[in-house]
Amino acid sequence: MSLRSEAARRVGLLIPSSNTVMEVDFYRHLPPSATVHPGRMYMEATTVKGEEEMLDEHCLPAAGNVATARPDVVVFGCTSAGALRGNAYDAELCRRISDVTAKPTISVIESVRRKLMSLKVRRVAVLTPYIEDLNVRIKASVEDDGIEVASIHGMGISVNFNLALVEPPEILAFARERLGTDPRVDALFISCTNYQAVATLPRLKETYGMPIVTSNQAALEAVGRALDLELVGMA
């Protein structure tokens, strides 16, 4: 008997060390045949400096560790770090991760951008838990594809662990406070892999009659396409 089912798939997940949401979302929404194998890149401050240190010192060593679990695909699981130095850098980083792991690498920010492009979005409103320095990078990343960011609003949280503590009702209230109920855009993008945006999707969809894209949702869909997996319970 084979030691591994032919249908089984392993997903390598590179996440900031203080991220407590992304792997939970992946386990909840990937089918039972898929397993998640995180590699934690040290980061505590959700700031430009904190993310630069994660990229320069901890990303590739963590990728090397994940490679020993022999994943079928690897996800670079930090939206803002992917946008930090521009889309060309993000693409090159993913190539370097693939060189280390010998497997395809999925970028969260690229997955979001592809999702928005597939929706033929022209104007988008963005919500984040971030500080302004990171919002600027997210805005530039999205607008690099010719999509107008009509507005971007952040909660100003700079401690990465605390991003996960914002509960879905608080995210919904933040959206209503900053966007009202008719933001006059084609879609909403809720950024951050350590933000409970996927759990908030049902309530957000009740409020806003438009497509809503979240970081973990877009990454999960990209993994599903790459490994021919059907996602579970995705709103």
C-alpha positions in Angstrom: 0.0 0.0 0.0 1.2 3.5 -0.9 2.4 5.6 2.1 0.7 8.6 0.6 -2.7 8.8 -1.2 -2.4 9.9 -4.8 -5.1 12.5 -4.0 -3.2 14.0 -1.0 -1.6 17.4 -1.5 0.8 19.3 0.8 0.7 23.1 0.9 3.8 24.9 2.2 2.8 28.1 3.9 5.4 30.9 4.6 3.9 33.2 7.1 5.1 35.9 9.6 5.9 34.1 12.8 3.2 36.1 14.7 0.4 35.2 12.2 -2.4 33.2 13.8 -5.1 33.5 11.1 -3.9 32.3 7.7 -3.1 28.6 8.5 -6.5 28.4 10.3 -8.3 29.7 7.2 -6.4 27.2 5.1 -7.3 24.3 7.3 -11.0 25.4 7.4 -11.4 25.8 3.6 -9.0 23.3 2.0 -10.5 19.8 1.5 -9.4 17.0 4.0 -7.0 15.6 1.4 -4.8 18.7 1.6 -2.4 19.3 4.5 -0.8 22.6 5.5 2.8 22.9 6.5 3.8 26.3 7.8 7.2 27.9 7.9 7.3 30.9 10.2 9.3 33.9 9.2 10.2 36.0 12.3 8.2 39.2 12.4 6.5 41.0 15.2 6.1 44.6 14.0 3.8 45.2 11.0 6.0 48.1 9.8 8.3 48.8 6.8 11.3 48.0 9.0 9.8 44.8 10.4 8.8 43.5 7.0 12.1 44.3 5.4 13.9 42.4 8.1 11.6 39.4 7.5 12.2 39.5 3.8 16.0 39.9 4.0 16.8 37.7 6.9 14.1 35.1 7.5 12.2 34.4 4.3 14.5 32.1 2.4 15.7 30.1 5.5 12.0 29.4 6.3 11.5 28.4 2.7 14.4 25.9 3.0 12.8 24.5 6.2 9.4 24.1 4.5 11.0 22.4 1.5 12.0 19.5 3.7 8.2 18.7 4.1 8.1 18.2 0.3 5.1 20.4 -0.4 3.4 20.4 -3.8 3.1 24.2 -3.8 4.3 27.0 -1.5 2.5 30.2 -0.6 4.3 33.4 0.3 1.7 34.4 2.9 2.1 38.1 3.6 0.2 40.6 1.5 1.9 43.8 2.6 5.4 42.3 2.4 4.6 41.2 -1.1 3.6 44.7 -2.0 6.4 46.4 0.0 9.0 46.7 -2.7 6.8 46.6 -5.7 5.3 43.9 -7.9 8.5 43.1 -9.8 10.3 42.4 -6.5 7.4 40.2 -5.3 7.7 38.2 -8.5 11.4 37.8 -8.1 11.1 36.8 -4.5 8.6 34.1 -5.5 11.1 32.9 -8.1 13.8 32.7 -5.4 11.5 30.8 -3.1 10.8 28.3 -5.9 14.6 28.0 -6.4 14.9 27.0 -2.8 11.8 24.7 -2.6 11.8 23.3 -6.2 8.1 24.0 -6.2 5.7 26.6 -7.6 5.3 29.6 -5.3 2.0 31.5 -5.0 2.1 35.2 -4.0 -0.9 36.5 -2.0 -0.7 40.0 -3.4 -0.4 38.6 -7.0 -3.4 36.3 -6.3 -5.4 39.3 -5.2 -4.4 41.3 -8.2 -5.3 38.5 -10.6 -8.7 38.1 -8.9 -9.4 41.8 -9.3 -8.4 41.7 -12.9 -10.6 38.6 -13.6 -13.5 40.6 -12.2 -12.7 43.4 -14.7 -12.6 45.8 -11.8 -11.9 49.5 -12.6 -12.3 51.1 -9.2 -11.8 49.4 -5.8 -12.0 50.4 -2.2 -9.5 48.9 0.1 -9.7 48.1 3.9 -6.7 47.0 5.9 -5.6 46.8 9.5 -2.3 48.5 8.6 -0.5 51.7 9.2 -0.3 54.3 6.4 3.2 53.4 5.3 2.0 49.9 4.3 -1.3 51.2 2.8 0.8 53.3 0.4 2.5 50.1 -0.8 -0.8 48.2 -1.2 -2.3 51.0 -3.2 0.7 51.2 -5.5 0.6 47.4 -6.1 -3.1 47.4 -7.1 -2.8 50.5 -9.2 0.2 49.0 -11.1 -2.4 46.9 -13.0 -4.3 50.0 -14.0 -7.0 49.6 -11.3 -8.0 52.8 -9.5 -7.9 52.6 -5.7 -10.7 55.1 -5.0 -10.1 54.9 -1.2 -7.9 53.0 1.2 -8.5 52.9 4.9 -6.3 51.3 7.6 -6.9 50.6 11.3 -3.3 51.8 12.1 -2.2 48.6 13.9 1.5 48.0 13.9 1.8 44.9 16.1 1.3 41.9 13.9 -0.1 39.6 16.6 -2.8 42.3 17.3 -4.1 42.2 13.7 -5.6 38.8 14.4 -7.4 40.1 17.5 -9.8 42.3 15.4 -13.1 40.3 15.4 -15.4 40.1 12.4 -18.0 42.4 13.9 -15.3 45.0 14.3 -14.2 44.6 10.7 -17.8 45.0 9.5 -18.2 48.1 11.7 -15.0 49.6 10.3 -16.2 49.0 6.8 -19.5 50.7 7.5 -17.8 53.6 9.2 -15.3 54.3 6.5 -17.3 53.3 3.4 -20.9 53.6 4.3 -23.1 51.2 2.5 -22.7 52.5 -1.0 -19.0 53.2 -1.7 -19.6 53.6 -5.5 -16.8 51.2 -6.5 -16.7 48.0 -8.5 -15.3 45.8 -5.7 -13.9 45.8 -2.1 -10.5 44.4 -1.3 -9.8 43.5 2.4 -6.1 43.1 2.8 -3.9 41.1 5.2 -3.4 37.3 5.9 -3.6 37.9 9.6 -7.0 39.6 9.6 -10.3 37.7 10.1 -11.6 38.9 6.7 -12.7 35.5 5.4 -14.8 35.0 8.5 -16.4 38.4 7.9 -17.3 37.7 4.3 -20.9 36.6 4.9 -21.8 39.7 6.7 -19.9 41.9 4.3 -21.7 40.4 1.4 -25.0 41.1 3.1 -24.0 44.8 3.3 -22.3 45.3 0.0 -23.8 44.2 -3.3 -20.5 43.8 -5.1 -17.5 41.5 -5.3 -15.4 41.3 -2.2 -11.8 40.0 -2.3 -9.8 39.1 0.7 -6.1 38.1 0.9 -6.7 34.6 2.2 -9.6 33.9 0.0 -7.6 34.9 -3.1 -4.6 32.7 -2.0 -6.9 29.8 -1.3 -8.4 30.0 -4.7 -5.0 30.1 -6.3 -4.0 27.0 -4.4 -7.2 25.3 -5.4 -6.4 26.1 -9.1 -2.8 25.0 -8.8 -3.6 21.6 -7.2 -7.1 21.0 -8.7 -8.8 21.1 -5.3 -12.3 22.1 -4.5 -12.5 24.6 -1.6 -14.8 23.9 1.4 -17.3 26.3 2.8 -16.0 29.4 1.2 -18.6 32.2 1.3 
